[in-house]
């Protein structure tokens, strides 16, 4: 039975151990949702474009790198991790093809930051001491919560059991593994989730037109790490796959 193909770039150009540990988690989440995960090596722009044109969806994973501050007009903060130019080139190329061909996109952690800068947004280079430990890491299943705007597309993927209403928002428990965050959202992106304790932006999405739907969104947490305990995590990948199937003409097959 034919399946949609989702492109997932290798997280880093130089850290093989990180790649071997993290890429399979994203692939497993995509495969569990019913699509084929396509490993994208950080090669030439020509190869990247050819790959993008052979898939019907894109997932931008996390990374140990940070986006080059020059890309959003900022001076380098000493706390910023070294940039990975090959990964940045891969993300930019894949996003260009996604916009050109309206491929559904899901960004995760670094993928959110990369997508936001690609759209002209900026980043906080290092989160100051805050009430929440946003760099809690993979061993902490629930680091804090995220308040989701109820009218957002993201909210439509949640259940009341996991994300009950609280002060006008849907409050979702999430993991956390980052030291940077969005400062200003990029063009056409709206903020749809924040950490209620400190206001850190937790998710963005493009304006969603139900008459011309296009999934183009990103979250700051790591849903690939929590598919076994979180219906919301599973729903994110399921919707990416559903949109990719529709794009590939497989929705009714």
N, C-alpha and C positions, 0 to 999 in steps of 0.2 A: 504494500500500500504506500503510495507516495506521501512524503512528509515535507513540510516546510523546512528550509535550511536557514539557520541563524548563524551569522558570522560573529565570532568572539575573538578579538585580537589577543595574542599572547600578552600577559600583563606587563612584562618588562623586557628590555633588550639585552640585559646583562646578568640578571639574577636567575639562574636556572633552577635553583632550589625553590625559590618563591613561585616560579612558573609551574613547576611540577606539583607543588602543594595546592596552589589556588585555582589554576585553570580548570582542572577536572571537576571542581565543585560547581562552577558555572555551567559547564557542559552537562553535568548530571542533572541539574535543575531544569535545563532546557530539554534534555532528553526525556525526563520524567513527565514533562508537560506535552510531549508528543512530537517534538521537532528533532531535526538532525543538527547537532552542534558542529560548526565548521571552524577548525582551528586556523587562525589567520596569523601567519608569521609577519614580523615587522620588516618587510622587504621594501622594494621599490614602490613608488607611487603607481606605476603602471600595473604591477602585480596586485596591489591593493584595490585598484579600481576594477580590475578584472574579477577579483573575488567578490567585491561588492555587487557587481552586476550579475553574479551567479547565485545570489541568495535573495531571500525576501524579508529579512529582518536582521537587526544588528543589536548586539549587547556589548556595552563598553564596561569592562570589569574594573576592579580596584587595582592599585599599584602602590609600591613603596616610594615611588617618585612623587614630586610635586610639579605642577605646571610652571613653566618658566615665567617669572613675574613680568618680564618684558612684554609678554603677550597681552597683558592687561595694563600696561603703562605704569608699573610699580617698580621701585627699587628693591633689590634683593634683601630680604630679611635674613639675618644669620640663622634663624630657626628653620628656614625653608630647606627641605631636602633637595638634593641635586635633581635637576630635570632629566627626563629621558626623551631626548629629541626624536628618537625613532618611534617611540610610543605616541608622542604628540603628533607626528606626521601621520601615523596610522589612523589615529582618531579623527584628525582633521579631514583626511581623505575619505574615510568611511562616512563621516557626517555630511560632507559635500555630496556624495553619491546618494545618501539617504534623503537629503533635501531635494536633490534633482529628481529622484524617482519615487519620493514619498514612501520610503521604507520605514516601517515601525522601528523605533529606537527605545531601548531601556539603558540608562546609565546607572552605575552603581559606585558609590563612594568616589574614588578618583574619577570614575566615569562621569559622575555628576559635575565635578569641578571642571573637567575637561570640556564637557558639553557647554557649560555655562560660559567659559572663557571663549570658546568657539563662537558663541552667539554674541560676544561683545561685553560680557559681564566681567566682574572682578571677584577677587577672593580675599578673605582674611588669611594672611600667611601663617599666623600661629595664634590659636585661641588662648587668650589670657586665662589665668586661674579663674575657674567658673564653678558654680554650684554642682555642675555635672562633669564627670570624667568622660569626655568624648573619645579619648584614646584608650578606653577600657580594654579593647582587644577581643580576640576570638574565644577566649575562655569564659567570658561573661555573656550569658545567654540573653539577659535583659539588662541593659545599662541605664536606660531612662525611657521616657515616653515621647511620642510625637503627637502634637495636636494637628489633626487633618481638617482642612476646610471642608465642610459638609457638601458644598456645591461642586467640589472638584471631581475630576475624572478618577483620581486616586481613591477618593472616598467611595466611589461606586463599586470598588473591588473589595470593600471591607464588610465584615459582619458585626452586628451589634454585640455579639458575645465577646469577640476579641477586642473590639474598639468601641466601647460604650460612649455615649454623649457625655461631655463634661464642659460646662461653661460655653456652650455653643459650638464645640468642636467634637470630632471623633478622636478619642485618646487611644493611641496604639502603642503597646510596648515594643521597643526595638533594641537591637544590639548597637554597638558603636565602636568604631576603630579608625579614628581620623584626628588630625591635629589642625587641619585647615577647614574652611567653610566658605560658603558664598557670602560676599559682601553686598554686591549689587547684582540682581538678576540680569541675564542677557536679554537682548531684543526679542520680543515675542514670548518670553518666558514669564510665568507668574509663579509666585511663591504659594505653595499649597500645603506646606507643613512646617512647623517650628517646634523646637523643644520648649515646652512650657516653662521650664525652670530658668532658662537664660536667653531665650529668643533665637538661638542658633537655627538657621534655615536647614530643614531636613528633607525637603522635596520641592521640585519645580516641574512644571509641565507647560507645554505650548498650549495656547488657546485652543480648545477642543470644539470643533464645529460638528454637531451631530449629523448635519446634512452632507458633510465632507470630512469624515473622520480620519484622523492621522495620529497615531500614538507616537509621541515625542516627549519623553519624560525621564526623570532621573530621581533617585533617592540617595540619601547620604549614608544610610545603614547598609547592612549586608544580608539581603534576603536569601541568598544562596546558602548561607550558614544555618538558616532556621526553617527550612522547608518541612522538617520533621515535626516541628512544634507550632508552626504558625500558618493558619489558613491564608492570611494576608500575603505571606511570602509566596506560597504556592500560587495564589491568584495573580500576582505580578507576572510570573513566568507564563502562566496559562494564558493571560491576556496578550502578552507579547507573541506567543505562538499562534493564538487565534487570529491576531491581526496579520501575522506573517502568512498564515494559511490563506486568509482572504486575499492578500496581495498576490500570492502565487496561484490563485484560482483553485485552491484545494478545499475551500470551506465546506462545500457540499458533497465532497467525495468521501 
